[in-house]
């Protein structure tokens, strides 16, 4: 029985293995990118809420210092 090594593979089978490896790598890269993008989006939402809360707090604080006209 022959040992199958990369040097004596059927060319079509070798191409199939290479394409399968490339597709698997692309899927892993997409999953990692989606995970990182989710982290970035959550951080952006948290930052937007924090900045919005700070602006609203400053707006309320500034209004209370206005003189009352009677």
C-alpha positions as CSV (number, residue, x, y, z in Angstrom):
1,X,0.0,0.0,0.0
2,X,1.3,3.5,-0.9
3,X,1.7,6.2,1.6
4,X,-0.1,9.4,0.6
5,X,2.1,12.4,1.0
6,X,1.5,15.9,-0.4
7,X,4.1,15.3,-3.2
8,X,2.1,12.4,-4.8
9,X,-1.5,13.6,-4.2
10,X,-3.9,13.7,-7.0
11,X,-3.7,17.4,-8.2
12,X,-7.5,17.8,-7.9
13,X,-7.5,16.4,-4.4
14,X,-4.6,18.7,-3.5
15,X,-6.4,21.7,-4.9
16,X,-9.6,20.7,-2.9
17,X,-7.6,20.4,0.3
18,X,-6.0,23.9,-0.3
19,X,-9.4,25.5,-1.1
20,X,-11.0,23.8,2.0
21,X,-8.2,25.2,4.2
22,X,-8.6,28.7,2.7
23,X,-12.4,28.6,3.3
24,X,-12.0,27.4,6.8
25,X,-9.4,30.1,7.5
26,X,-11.7,32.8,6.0
27,X,-14.6,31.6,8.2
28,X,-12.4,31.8,11.4
29,X,-11.3,35.3,10.4
30,X,-14.9,36.4,9.9
31,X,-16.0,35.0,13.3
32,X,-13.1,36.8,15.0
33,X,-13.9,40.0,13.1
34,X,-17.5,39.8,14.1
35,X,-16.6,39.3,17.7
36,X,-14.3,42.3,17.7
37,X,-16.9,44.4,15.9
38,X,-19.4,43.5,18.6
39,X,-17.0,44.6,21.3
40,X,-16.4,47.9,19.5
41,X,-20.1,48.5,19.0
42,X,-20.9,47.8,22.7
43,X,-18.1,50.2,23.7
44,X,-19.5,52.9,21.3
45,X,-22.9,52.5,22.8
46,X,-21.6,52.7,26.4
47,X,-19.5,55.8,25.4
48,X,-22.5,57.5,23.8
49,X,-24.7,56.8,26.9
50,X,-21.9,58.2,29.2
51,X,-21.4,61.4,27.1
52,X,-25.2,61.9,26.7
53,X,-25.6,61.6,30.5
54,X,-22.8,64.0,31.1
55,X,-24.3,66.5,28.7
56,X,-27.8,66.2,30.2
57,X,-26.3,66.6,33.7
58,X,-24.5,69.8,32.6
59,X,-27.6,71.1,31.0
60,X,-29.7,70.6,34.1
61,X,-27.0,72.0,36.3
62,X,-26.6,75.1,34.1
63,X,-30.4,75.8,34.1
64,X,-30.6,75.8,37.9
65,X,-28.0,78.7,38.0
66,X,-30.2,81.0,35.8
67,X,-31.7,83.9,37.7
68,X,-35.5,83.7,38.3
69,X,-37.3,86.6,36.6
70,X,-40.4,87.8,38.6
